[in-house]
Amino acid sequence: MEKKDRQNGKDSGIAVEDVVLKDDDVMYDVRCGYGSCKPDRLQTCNNPKILLLFICVFAVSQGFVVNGINNVNTQSVERRFKLPSSKSGLISSSYDFSAAIFGVLISFFASGRYKARWLTAGAVVLGLGSFTMALPHFTTGLYEWGQDQVLKTCQTGLNITSDICVEDGLNQYLGVLMFGMILHGVGGCILYTVGVGMLDDSVTEIKSPLYLGIFYGAAALGPGIGYIVGGQFLNMYVDFDKVDVDSIDLKTDDPRWVGAWWASFFITMSLAWLIAVPLSMFGAELPTAKKIRESRVSQMHNGNSDESCGHGTSKRLPVKMFPKVVWALLRNPPFVFVMLAGASEGILTSGFATFVPKFIQNQFGVSSGTAAFYTGAAAVPGAAGGMFFGGLICNKMKLKVRGMIRFAIITCLITIVAINILWINCESVPFAGVNTEYEKGGDKSNIIASCNEDCGCTTRYFDAVCSSTGVQYFSACYAGCTNITEQSDGTKIYSDCSCVDSVNSTVTMTEGMCDSGCVKLYLFLALFFVTIFLTFLPSTPSDAATLRCIHEDHRTFSLGIKWLFIRLLGTVPGPVIFGAATDTACRVWQTECGENTSCWIYDSKVLGRNYFLISLAGKILSIIFFALANFLYKPPEEKEQEFDTRDSTKKPMSFVNGSFRESEYEHKVLGDSSIRSNSRAGQMTSL
C-alpha cells in the first residue's frame, strides 16, 4: 500500500507525504475520488483553484434561487397567494432564520476535516428546497385575475361584495414556501460557513482575501442571473402549462399579471444536484491545507493564542469545548462589533434584495419582468464588482485587520451619500380617489365617492381605465361608467361616466393604465449600480478581518456564530421591516371577504422616504460598530524574526510586522516540501 501511494504521489505531482497525512496519530487520505477509485489524473484537480471553481458554481446556484428568483417573484407570489408584503417578507426571513440556527451547529461539527462531505450534503438539500417551492403551482387551481368578471361597469343599487366572498385557502401555501426556504437555508449556511472555512484552510493568509473576493463575487452573480432569468419567466403567464396563453387578455405591465414564478426553481434544483457530484470527490482536506495550517502566523486580537480553546490541528473541536469557544469569541471585541456591523448591513441587503424589483416596478411603472431585468443588470456588476474589488484591494495593499476595518468605515460613509437615489421617482399620474379628487366630489385619498358608492364596485380586481383627459381610475365601475363599446381591434371604450363632470360628458375611458412618460428610471439605474458597488465593497474585507482576529482553530465555527447573529439581528428582520414599510405606503388594497390581502397601488413618495430612512439608520449603525471594532482591536506585538538559512543557495525570509513577503512565503510554504514551519514558535528551519 505504501509503495502504491508513493507511486501515486509521484505520478500526480503531489508530494508523498501529501497523499496520506497524519495529525495526532490519525491517518487521513487527501486524494480525490471515491473509495479505492482515485486515479492519478484526477489528482491534478485536487487543488484550491478547482475547489474554488466548484464552490463558486454552488454559490451561483444558491444566490440564483435565494436572492434572485425568490426576490423577483415577490410581487407575483403576493398576487398569486393573496399575501401582503409583511407576510411575503416572512418567506425570505425563513431562509435566514434556518441558516442562523443550523449554521451554528453545522459549523461546529464541520470544523474539522471532511468539509467537502458537508458541502455535498448542502448542495443536495438546496436542490430539495427548490423542488419544494415549485410544488404549490401543481397543487393549486388556475389563477383568477378577473377573467370571469361579468360586471365591469357601474350597476346602480347592486352590492356584489358579499357574493364574491369565497375562501380559497391560497394564503395557506405561505407555510409551504417558507419550508422550501428553510431547506435553502440549510444548504446556504453550509456553503457560507464550511465552504468559506475550507477555502481559507487551503490558501495562504495573503491570498485568502483574493480567493474570498472571487467567491463572493461569484456569489453575487447568482442573484443577478436570477433577476434576469427569473424576469424572463415572469413575462410568461403563470399557467402557460395549463391554458392557452393566447386566450389571456392581460398585458405583462398590468398589476393583475402573474408570471411563471415557479419555473426557475427547476433550474436551481438541477444545477445544485449536479454540482454535488464533483464536491463529493474531495478527500479529508486539500493537500495544501496541512502546510498552510502549520505556517500561518496569528493576527489574533491581543495576540493571545489560548491553547485551552484550540489544539492547533484540523481535527473537529470536541463537544465539551462548545460553550468555551462561544465565550472566547464573544469576548473578542473586534469580532463582536464587526459581526454587529454585518447585522445592520444585513437588514439593508436582505430588505432591498427582496423588495427592489417591486420598488422599481411601482416607482417607475414598468412590468415585473422588466423590473427584474433592470435590477439584475445593475445588481450583477455592482455587487460582484464590489466584493471582488474589496478582496483585491486587501490583497494588493496587504491590509491587516485594522486596515480592513478602516476601509469598511470609509466605504460606509460614502454610501450614505449614494442612498439618496431613493428619493428619485416619477411624477404620479393623476389617479382619481388616490392622489386626485373626483370631478364630481369625493376625497382624493378614498376611491369610494358619492358618484360611485351605489355602483357595487369592488377592489378584488384592478381593472384600470384611463380617461381622454389623462386621469386614471381604478376601474370603469369606480369611474361610474354605464356604457361599454368594443371596437374592431378589441379595445374597450367606456362612456356615460357619472364621476366625470357634466361639462365633460364627452370624455371616454380606455382600458389600461395611463402612460406617465417618465424617463428617470435610467438615471436611477445608473446611480443604483454605484450604490450597490459601494454597499458590497467592504463585505470581503470585513469577513477577512473576522477570520484573522480570532484563534485559528475557531475560524469555521466563528463563521457559524457570526452568521447566527447577522441573520437573527439582520437578515431575518430585514425583509419584515421593509415589508411593513412597504405596506404603510399602500393607498389601495385588494380586499377579500372584508380583509386586506395584497396591495394594488403605492404612494411612491412615501415608499421612497421609508426606504431612505431605514437605509440611513442602518448605515449609521454600521459606522458606529466598525469604529468600535477599530478602536478596541489590539494586534499582536510587532517583532522581527530571522529564519535559519544554513543553505546558502536559499535567500533568508524576513518576518516583519506580522506578515511574510509574499513570494518568499509562498515558496517556503508551498514550493519546497523539505521545509516545515511552526507558526507557534515563529521560526522555520531547514531540514
N, C-alpha and C positions, 0 to 999 in steps of 0.2 A: 504493500500500500504506500509506504514511504517513497519507494522508488518511482511508483506511478505518479505520485504527487510532485516529486521533484522534476520528472519529465514534463508533466503538465505545466508546471510553473515556468520551465524553460521555453516551451513552445508558445505560451500565451504572452510572454513578456512580463509576467508578474513574478516578483521575487519569491523564492521557495518558501520563505517564512511567511509570505502573504497568502499562501494557499490555505493552510490550516494554522490559525493563530491561537495563542494561549494567553489567558488572563486569569490569575489566581488559580492555576492548575486546572482551568476549564478550557477544553479544546472546542473550537468552533470554526466552521467552514465559511469562507467568504466568497467561494466561487459561485458563478451564475449558472442556473439550470434547475432541473428537477431531479431529486434523488441522486441516483448514480449517473444520470444522463447530464453531464456537464462538459460538453465538447470544448476543446481549446479555442476554437474560433469564436465561440460565444463570449469568451473572457475579454475580448477586445472591447466589448460594450460595458464591461464591469468597471466603470469609472464615473467620476462626478458629473461630467458633461452629459453622458447618456442618461444618468439618473435625473439630472435637471430637465432634460428633454421630456421624459415621461411624466415627471411631476408637473411640468408646465401644461402638458395636454390635460392632465387631471384637473389642474386649476382652471383651465379654459372651460372644461365641461361644467365644473362647479359654478363658476361665475356666469356662464351662459344661462343656466337654469335659475339660480338663486337670485342673482342681481340683474339678470337680463330679462328672461322670459317672464318670471314672476312679476317684475315691475311693469313691463309694457302691458301685461294682462290686467292690471289693476282696474281700469275703467270697465273693461269688458266683463270681468268677473263680478264687479259690483252690479252691473246692469243685469247680467245673466242670473245671478243668485239673489238679487234684490238686497244688497248689503250697503249700509252707509260706510263712509271712509274710515270711521273709527273702528268698525268691525273688520273691514278688509285689511287694515293695518295689522290685525292680530295674526294674519297668515304669515307676513314677513317676520313678525316678532316670534312666532313659533320656532322658526329656524334658529334664531339667536338664543332663545331660552334652552332649546335642546342642546345646541352646541356648547353652551356655557356649562350645563350640568354634566353632560357626558365628557366634555373636554377635560375637566379636571381629573376624572377617574382614568380616562384613557391615557392622558399624557403622563400620569404617574406610573401606570402599569406598563406603558410602552417606552419608559425612559431608558431601558437597556438596549439589548441587541434585537435583531429581527424586526426592525421598524418597517421593512418592506411588506411583511405579512399584514401588519395593521393597515398600511396604505391600500393593499389589495382588498381587504375587507371594507374599507371606506368607499372604494370605487363601486363595489357591489351594492352596498346599501344606498349609495347615491342614485344608482340606476333604479333601484326598487322604489325609492321615493318619487322619482319622475313618473314611473308607471302608476303609482297610487294617485297622483294628482290628475292624471288624464282620465281616470275611471269615471268621475261624475258625468262626463259627456255621454257615456254609453249607458248610463242608468237613469237618465232623465229624459223627459219628452222633448218635443220640438220647442224652440224658443218662440215666445209670443211677444211680438212688438206692436201689436195693434192691427195686424193684417185682417182680422175678422171683425174689427170695429165697424159697426154699421152707422152709428150716429156720430158724424164728424161735424155737423153743423148745429146751430142753436135750435133746440127743441123746447120752446117755452112751456113751463109748467111740468116738465118731466125731470125727475130726480133719479139718475141711474147709479148713484154711488152705492146704494145697498145691493143692487142687482149684480155688481161685479166683485163683491167681496168673496173671494174663493181662496181658501188656504191651500197652497200647492206644496208647502214644505221645502221649497228650494233653499231657503236660508239655512236649513239643517245641514246642507252639504259643506258648510263652513268647517265643521269638525273633520271631514274627510280631507279637505285641502290643508288644514292645519297639521293633520297626521302625516301627510306627504312631506310637508316642510320639516317636520320633526325628524323624519328619516334623512332628509337632505342635511339637517343639522349634524347628525351623527357622522355622515360622510365628510362634511366640511370641516368639522372640528379635528378629525384625524389628519386631514390634509394640512391644516394650518398650525398644528402642534407637532405631530410626529413627522410630517413631511419637511417642515422648516428645520426641525431638530436634526433630521438625518442629513439634510444638505449642509447645515452648519458643522456637523461632525466630520464631514468628508473633505472640507477645503480649509485652507489656512485662514487665519483671522484677517489677513489683508484682503483676500479675495472674497470672503464671506459676504460683505455688503454688496459686491457686484453680483454675486450669484443670487442673493436675496432680491436685488433690484430687478434682475431678469425674471425671477419667479413672480414677483408682484406685478411686474409689467405685463407678463403673460396672463396673470390672473385678471388684470384689468381689461384684457382683450375679450375675455369671456362675456362680461356684461355688454360690451359694445356690439359684439357679434349677435348676442341675444336680442338687443334692441332692433338691429337691422333685420335679422331673420324673423324674429317674432312680429315685427311690424309688417312684414310681407304676408305672414299668415293672418294677421288681423285684417288685411284687405280682402281676405276670403271669408265668405259667410260662415257663421258658426256651424250650421247644419249642412254644409256643402256635400257631406257624405250621405245625407238622408233625403234631401229635397232637390227639386230642380231650381238652381240658383237664378235662372232667367225669370222665374215667376216671382222673385222677391223684388218688390217695388220700394227699394230702400237704397239710399246712397251711403257711401262709406263715411261721409262727414256728417251724417245725421246722428244726433245724440242717441237715437234708439238702436243704432247699428251695433252689433256684437260680432266680432271676428272669430276666427278659428283659434281660440286661445289654447286649446288642448293639444293641437297637432305638434307643436315644438317639443313637448315633453318626450316624445318618442325618439327624437334626435339625441337628447341627453342620455336617455336610457341605453341606447345602442352604443354611444361613444364611451360611456362610463364602464360598461361591461367589457368592451374591447380592451381598454387601457388596463384593466385588471390583470390581463394575461401577462404582459411583459413585466409588470411590477412584481408579480408573484415569483419571478425567476431570480431575483436578487437574493444573495446569501444573508448571513447574520449581520454583516455590515460591509461597506466598501473596503477594498484592500488598503486604501489610503488612511482610513479612519484611525487606526491604532497609532501610527506615527504622528498624525496631526494632534491627537489627544495628548501624547507624551511631550510634544514640543511646544504646546500652546502656553503663552505667558498670561497670567491673570491680570485683568484690569478691574478686579472686584472692588466694590465700594469699601473704603477703609483699608484695602489691601489685606483683609483678614480672611484667610483661607481656613475656615473652621473644619478641621478634619472629622469632627464628630458629625458633620452634616453631609459628608460625602466620602467616597472611598477611592476616587481617582481612577476608576476603570469604567468600562462601558456596560457593566452589569446593572440590572434594574435595581432601583432603590428598594430596600426591604420595607414591608408594610408598616412596621413599627416606627419607621422614620417619617411617615406621612405628616403627623402633626408638627414634628420638629422642623421639617423642611418648610412647611407652610409658615411657621412662626419666623423662621430665618428670612424668608422672602418678604414677609410683611414688616419686618424690622429694617428693611433696606429702603431708606427714603427715596433715592433716585428711582428705584424700580417702582415703588408705590405711586409716586407722583407722575411719572411718565405713563403709567398704567391709567391713572385717573384722567390724564390729558387725552389718552386714547378713548376713554369712555365719552368725554364731551365731544370729541371728534366723531365718535360712533353714532351719537344722536343725530348729527347732521348728515353724515354719509348714508346711513340707513334710511333716514326720513326722506332725503332728496332722491335716493335711488328708487324708492317706492313710488314717489308722487311727482317726480319731474316730468315724465311723459304726460301725465294728466294735467299738470300745471301748464305746460306748453299748449296742450290741446284746448284748454279753456281760456288761456290768456290771449291766444293768437288765432283762435277759430279754425284750427286745422283738424283733420281726421285723426283717429287714434293711431292708424298705421303710419301716417306722415309724421306725427309727433314722436313715435317710437324711432323712426328712421333718423330724424334730426337729432334726437337725444343721443343715439348711438354714434352718429357721425361726429358729434362734439365730444362725447364721453370717451370713446376709444383712444384717440391720440392724446387727449388731455390726461386721463387717469394713468394710462400705460406710460406715457412720456414722463409724467410727474414721478411715478415710482421708480422708473428706470434711471432717470437723471438724478434722483435723490441718492440712489445707491452709487451711481457713477461719480458724483461729486465727492461722496465719502471716500471712495476708492482712490480717486486722483489726489485729493487733498490729505489723504491718510488721517482723517478725523478720528479722534478718540471720543470717549463717552461725552466729555464736556463740550467738545466741538460739535458733536451731533445734536445735543440738546439745544445749544445756542442757535444752530442752523434752523431747528424747528421753530424757535421763538420768532426769528426774523420772518420766516415764511408765513406764520400765522398773522403777524402784524400787517403784512402786505395783503393777505387775503381779506382782511376786514374792509379794505378799500374796494376790493373786487366784488364783494357780495352786494354792493349797491345796484347791481344789474337787476335785482329782484323788483326794483321799482319800475322797470320798463314794462309797459303793457299797451295794448291797443285801446283807442277810444271806443267805449262801448256803443254798440248800435242802439238807437232808441228802442226800448222794449217796454211796451205798454204793461203797466202793473208791476214792473221790475225796477226800472230806473226812469220811467216817463209816465205821466198821468194819462189816463184815457181821455179822449177828446170830449167825451160826454160824462164827465165826473169820475170819481174814484181816486184811490190813494196810489201814488207811484210805487209803493212798496207792497201792494197787495193786488194779485191778478184777478181777484173777485171784485167786481164793481156793480153798481146799480144797473148797468146796461146788460150784464150777463148773468146776474145772480139767479135768474129763473130759467136759464138755458140747459140746466142739467149737465154742466161741464165737469170734467174730471182731470186730475193731473196724473192719472195712471199712465197715460200715453202722451208723449211730447210730439205734437204734430204741427210744427211751426209754420206760420204763414207770414209773408212779407207784403205790406201794403204798397201801392204805387207811389205813396209819399215817403217811403223809406222807413216806416215804423214797423217793428216786428211784434207779432202776437204769439202767445203760447200755442194757440190753435185757432181754427176758424170759429169754433164754438165760443172761445173766450173773446173773439172779436165781435160776436153777436151776429155772424153771417147766417142767413137762412137759405140762400140760393147757391147752388153749385153747378158749374158748367165744365164739361170735359172737352177739350179741343182735340183736333185731329192728331196732334203729336203726343197725346196722353196727358198734357198739362191740365191741371185742375184750376179753375178760376172761381173764386168765391165773391159774392156780391150781396147787396142788401144787408149791410152790416150795421147793427144798431149801436155799436160802440164808436162809430165814426160820426163826426158832426154832420148834421143835415146839410150844411153848406157844401160839404164834400161828399155828397151822396153818390157821386160817380166813382169814388175811389174803389178799386178792386183789390183782392188779395190773391197772391200766387203762392203755391206750395213751396216750402223750403225756407231756409233762414236767409236774412238779408246779408249781402256781402259788405264786410267792413272796409275792404280795400287797404288793410294795414300792411305795411312793409317793415315794421320794426322787428319782426321775427329774425331777420338775417343779422341785424345788429346784436340782438340778444344772443344768438348762437355763437357769434364770434367772441363776444365777451364771456359767454358761458364756458367756452373752451379754455380761456385763460384762467378763469376761476377754478375749474376742475384741475387744471395743471398745478396751480398753486396749492390747492387743497391736499393733493396727494404727494406733493414734493417732500414733505417731512415724514412720510409714512415709513419708508425704508430706513432712514437714519434713526428714527425713534425705536423701531424694532431692533436694530443692531445695537443700540445703546442698552436696551434692557437685557440683551444676551451677554453683554460684556461686563455689566456692573454686578453680576451675581456669581455664585460659585459655579464652576464649570460642570459639576455633576447635576446641577439643578436646571440646566438650560431647557430641556424638553418639558419637564414638569412646570417650569416657570411660565412657559407659553400657555399651558392649560389654566394656571391661576390667573394669568394676565387676561386671557380671553373670557374667563368666567366673569371678572369684574367689568371688562369692557362691554360684554354683552348684557349682563344684568343691569348695569347702570347706564348703558349707552344704546346699543343696537336693539335691545328688546323694547324699551320705552320709546325709541326714536320714531318708528312708524306710527305708534299710537298717538304720540304728541302731534306729529304732523297731520295725522288723520283727523284728530279733534280740531286742530287749527283750520283744516280744510272745511270741515263741517260747519264751523262758525261763519264761514263766508258764503254759505249756501243761501240763495234767495228763493228758489222754488224747489220743493221736494216732490219726489214721486210718492204717492200715498197708496197704501194697500190696507183696506179694512180700517181706515181711520188712523193708521200709523205711518210715520215717515220711513221709507226704505232707502233708496239711493237718491242722490241729488241730481237735478236736471240743469240748474243754472247757478253759477257762482258770481259773486261780486269780485271782479278782477283786482280792484284796488285794495280791498280788504285782504284778499288772498296773498297778494304780493307783500303787503305790510306784515301780515302774520309770519310769513316765511322769513322775512328780513329780521324781525325781532328775535326769532328763535336762533337764527344764524349768528347774529351779533352776540347774544348771550353765550352761545356755545364757544365761539372764538375767544371771547374774553376769559372764560374759564380755562380753555386750553393754554393760553398765555400764562395765566397765573400758575397753573400746575407745572408747566415746563420751567418757569422761572424758579419755583421752589425746588424742583429736581436739580437744577443747575447750582443753586446756592448750597444745597445740602450734600452734594456729591463730594466725596473725599477720595481722590485717586491714590493708588499705591505710591509709596515713597519712590522718587526717581533715583535710579542708581545706574552705574555703568559697570559692566562686567566684560571680562575678556575670556574668550574661549580658547582652549588648548589647541594649538596649531603646530604640533610637533612635525607634521608632514609639511615640508617647505613648499610643496607644489600647490598647497591649498592656501587661499587667502584667509586672513583672520576675519571672523564675523563679529561685528560690534552690536551691542545691545544698549541702545541709548533711549532714555525717556520712555521706556515701556514698549518699544517696538523694534523689530528687526529691519534691516534694509531688505527690501522685498526680494530682489533677485537672489541674494546670497541665502536668505532664509528659505526660500522655496527649494534652492539647490540642495541645501543641507538636509531639509526635511524629506523631500520627495525624490530627489535625484540621486542620492548616494545611500544605498542600503547598508553600507558599512558604518554609517553614522547613527547613533542612537542619542536621543535627547532626553533630558529630565527637567521638565519645567518647574518642578517643585524645588529642586536645588538651584535652578537658574543657570546651569552650566551644561555644555555639550562637549563630550570627549571623543577623540578619535580612537576607534578600536583597531 
